[in-house]
Amino acid sequence: MPETRILPVSSDHPSANVIDEAAAILNAGGIVAFPTETVYGLAADAFNENAVRRVFAAKGRPGDNPLIVHLAG
């Protein structure tokens, strides 16, 4: 089972080190959970098949139920 780590971050003063660590997790094919205004989201590299499979598995989501992909503008 993959390691779970909690990276505390302040929404008012986010730490560059924590953001860099989360980015490294994503770049390595990991998943990052983060709070939104209403729910927790799961982030992964949409171009990494193994990472996407991990999101489906973590959510217990069937493979025929697609995920939403957010892109920077």
VENPEQUI-V680738 format. One record per residue. N is the residue number from 1. PHI is phi in radians with two decimals (999 if undefined). Layout:
# VENPEQUI-V680738
n phi
N PHI
N PHI
This chain:
# VENPEQUI-V680738
n phi
1 999
2 -1.11
3 -1.19
4 -1.91
5 -2.25
6 -1.82
7 -1.94
8 -1.18
9 -2.49
10 -1.61
11 -1.21
12 -1.40
13 -2.43
14 -1.12
15 -1.44
16 -1.06
17 -1.12
18 -1.20
19 -1.10
20 -1.08
21 -1.16
22 -1.09
23 -1.09
24 -1.12
25 -1.09
26 -1.10
27 -1.12
28 -1.54
29 1.57
30 -1.50
31 -2.06
32 -2.12
33 -1.69
34 -2.58
35 -1.39
36 -2.03
37 -1.16
38 -2.14
39 -2.49
40 -1.65
41 -1.82
42 -2.03
43 -1.95
44 -2.72
45 -1.30
46 -1.13
47 -1.65
48 -1.88
49 -0.99
50 -1.13
51 -1.13
52 -1.12
53 -1.04
54 -1.11
55 -1.13
56 -0.99
57 -1.14
58 -1.09
59 -1.52
60 1.14
61 -1.65
62 -1.16
63 -1.11
64 -1.60
65 -1.95
66 -1.14
67 -1.64
68 -1.56
69 -2.01
70 -1.78
71 -2.14
72 -1.24
73 -1.65
